[in-house]
Amino acid sequence: MITLSIILQAAANVALAKFGAAIGAGLAAIAAGIGIGKIGGSALESIARQPEAAGDIRSNMIVSAALIEGAAFFAIIICLLAIVL
């Protein structure tokens, strides 16, 4: 009887961990979308104010978006690994 109780507690913890990992993957994707959206909006505003600096602003925007996307992919992969393993 005690062994069954321990097994059920472990199963509940695994399910809770998988639920947390799924929530974490969703939050990482949402946060990355918001971050890249803010970068794009700010870049468009600054290009509208100074059109002669469009090339520099665009390249900085792409680098920043790539860094955010890389961090988001890392977070999503870690969460998916938590679900699978």
FENZIKA-V116648 format. One line per field, one symbol per residue. ss: DSSP state (~ for helix, > for strand, _ for the rest). phi: phi as a letter, one per 30 degrees, with the letter a starting at -180 (. if undefined). psi: psi as a letter, one per 30 degrees, with the letter a starting at -180 (. if undefined). A space follows every 50 residues. Layout:
ss: ???
phi: ???
psi: ???
//
This chain:
ss: _~~~~~~~~~~~~~~~~~~~~~~~~~~~~~~~~~~~~~~~~~~~~~~~~_ ~~~~~~~~~~~~~~~~~~~~~~~~~~~~~~~~~~_
phi: .ddddddddddddddddddddddddddddddddddddddddddddddddb ddcdddddddddddddddddddddddddddddddd
psi: eeeeeeeeeeeeeeeeeeeeeeeeeeeeeeeeeeeeeeeeeeeeeeeeei ffgeeeeeeeeeeeeeeeeeeeeeeeeeeeeeee.
//
